[in-house]
Amino acid sequence: MPRYALSGKEHLVAKGIHEYYKKKDEIHSDEWVCYLNTGRSGRIDTTEVKTCLEQLMKYIINTANAETKDEKRYFSAQQRKEIFDKSNGTCMKCGIEITRTNFHADHIKAHTAGGETDISNGQALCTKCNREKGGSKELFD
C-alpha cells in the first residue's frame, strides 16, 4: 500500500488483518458476504475479489491509523476520524452500519474533478457504495 506510511506500525497492521478475518467469520457481515461471493474460481481480477481485498486494506489502514503520503490526494488519519464521526456510524449513501475499521473516506466531489481533500468534501461510505460511485478502479496504484 504505497499510499500510506505503515513503517513502525506492523503490530497494528497485524491487528487489522486479524480483525478483518474475525469480521469475515461473522455470518451476514459485509465481509462475510463479499468473501462468499468471491467463489472458488482462483481468479483475483473479479469485482468481488477486489472488493474483499479493498475491505482488508481499509481494515489495515484504519486500524493502524495510517498516515497518507499524499495529503493533497488522500485523507489523513485525523480527517478519516472526523469523517467517520460525522457519519454517526452509517454509510452516507445507503445507510447501512459501518465501523471505524471498515469504512471509506470518500470525496463527495471527486478529487479528479477538482474536489478538495478536506472534511467539508468528505463522507463515510461502505465499500459497496464507494466502489459503485466510481473513481479509481485500481486498488494498488
C-alpha positions as CSV (number, residue, x, y, z in Angstrom):
1,M,0.0,0.0,0.0
2,P,2.3,2.7,-1.2
3,R,-0.2,5.5,-0.4
4,Y,0.2,5.2,3.4
5,A,3.1,5.3,5.9
6,L,2.9,2.0,7.8
7,S,6.5,1.6,8.9
8,G,6.7,1.0,12.7
9,K,3.0,0.1,12.8
10,E,3.4,-3.6,11.9
11,H,1.7,-4.7,15.1
12,L,-1.3,-2.6,14.1
13,V,-1.3,-4.0,10.5
14,A,-1.4,-7.5,12.0
15,K,-4.3,-6.3,14.3
16,G,-6.2,-5.0,11.2
17,I,-5.7,-8.3,9.4
18,H,-6.9,-10.2,12.5
19,E,-9.9,-8.0,12.9
20,Y,-10.9,-8.3,9.3
21,Y,-10.8,-12.1,9.4
22,K,-12.8,-12.1,12.7
23,K,-15.4,-10.0,10.9
24,K,-15.4,-12.2,7.8
25,D,-16.3,-15.1,10.1
26,E,-19.3,-13.2,11.5
27,I,-22.3,-14.5,9.5
28,H,-24.0,-11.9,7.3
29,S,-21.3,-9.2,7.9
30,D,-20.4,-7.3,4.7
31,E,-17.0,-9.1,4.8
32,W,-18.7,-12.5,5.1
33,V,-21.0,-11.7,2.1
34,C,-18.1,-10.5,0.0
35,Y,-16.0,-13.4,0.9
36,L,-18.7,-15.9,0.0
37,N,-19.3,-14.1,-3.3
38,T,-15.7,-14.5,-4.4
39,G,-16.3,-18.0,-5.4
40,R,-13.7,-20.7,-5.9
41,S,-12.5,-19.7,-9.4
42,G,-9.0,-18.9,-8.3
43,R,-9.2,-15.6,-10.2
44,I,-8.2,-12.4,-8.4
45,D,-9.5,-10.0,-11.1
46,T,-13.2,-10.2,-10.3
47,T,-15.1,-7.4,-8.7
48,E,-16.0,-9.5,-5.7
49,V,-12.3,-10.4,-5.0
50,K,-11.2,-6.8,-5.5
51,T,-13.9,-5.8,-3.0
52,C,-12.7,-8.3,-0.4
53,L,-9.1,-7.1,-0.9
54,E,-10.2,-3.4,-0.6
55,Q,-12.1,-4.2,2.6
56,L,-9.0,-5.8,4.0
57,M,-6.9,-2.8,3.0
58,K,-9.3,-0.5,4.7
59,Y,-9.2,-2.5,7.9
60,I,-5.4,-2.3,7.9
61,I,-5.3,1.4,7.1
62,N,-7.9,2.4,9.7
63,T,-6.8,0.0,12.4
64,A,-3.1,1.2,12.0
65,N,-4.3,4.8,11.9
66,A,-2.0,5.1,8.9
67,E,-0.9,8.5,7.7
68,T,-1.2,9.3,4.0
69,K,2.0,10.0,2.0
70,D,0.0,12.5,-0.2
71,E,-2.2,14.8,1.9
72,K,-3.5,16.6,-1.2
73,R,-4.9,13.4,-2.6
74,Y,-5.8,11.2,0.4
75,F,-7.4,12.0,3.7
76,S,-5.2,12.0,6.8
77,A,-5.8,9.7,9.8
78,Q,-7.3,12.7,11.6
79,Q,-9.6,13.6,8.7
80,R,-10.7,10.0,8.4
81,K,-11.6,10.0,12.1
82,E,-13.6,13.2,11.7
83,I,-15.4,12.0,8.6
84,F,-16.4,8.8,10.4
85,D,-17.6,10.7,13.4
86,K,-19.7,12.9,11.2
87,S,-21.4,9.8,9.7
88,N,-22.8,8.6,13.1
89,G,-21.7,5.0,12.0
90,T,-23.7,4.8,8.9
91,C,-22.9,4.8,5.2
92,M,-23.9,8.3,3.9
93,K,-25.3,6.7,0.7
94,C,-27.2,3.6,1.6
95,G,-27.4,4.0,5.4
96,I,-26.0,0.6,6.5
97,E,-23.9,0.4,9.6
98,I,-20.2,1.0,9.2
99,T,-17.4,0.9,11.7
100,R,-14.2,2.9,12.2
101,T,-12.3,0.0,10.6
102,N,-14.5,-0.8,7.6
103,F,-15.5,2.5,6.0
104,H,-14.1,4.5,3.1
105,A,-13.4,8.2,3.5
106,D,-14.7,9.4,0.1
107,H,-14.5,12.7,-1.7
108,I,-18.1,14.0,-2.3
109,K,-16.8,15.9,-5.3
110,A,-14.2,13.6,-6.8
111,H,-10.5,14.6,-6.4
112,T,-10.1,14.0,-10.1
113,A,-12.8,16.6,-10.7
114,G,-11.1,19.2,-8.6
115,G,-12.6,18.2,-5.2
116,E,-10.6,19.2,-2.2
117,T,-9.2,16.7,0.3
118,D,-10.8,18.3,3.4
119,I,-13.6,17.4,5.9
120,S,-16.2,19.5,4.1
121,N,-15.8,17.4,0.9
122,G,-15.6,14.1,2.8
123,Q,-18.2,11.5,3.5
124,A,-18.1,8.0,5.0
125,L,-19.2,5.2,2.6
126,C,-19.4,1.5,2.8
127,T,-17.1,-0.5,0.4
128,K,-20.0,-1.3,-1.9
129,C,-21.2,2.3,-2.3
130,N,-17.7,3.6,-2.7
131,R,-17.0,1.1,-5.5
132,E,-20.3,1.8,-7.2
133,K,-19.5,5.6,-7.1
134,G,-16.6,5.1,-9.4
135,G,-13.2,6.7,-9.4
136,S,-10.1,4.7,-9.5
137,K,-10.7,1.0,-10.0
138,E,-7.1,0.2,-9.4
139,L,-6.5,-1.0,-5.8
140,F,-2.8,-0.9,-5.8
141,D,-1.9,2.1,-7.9
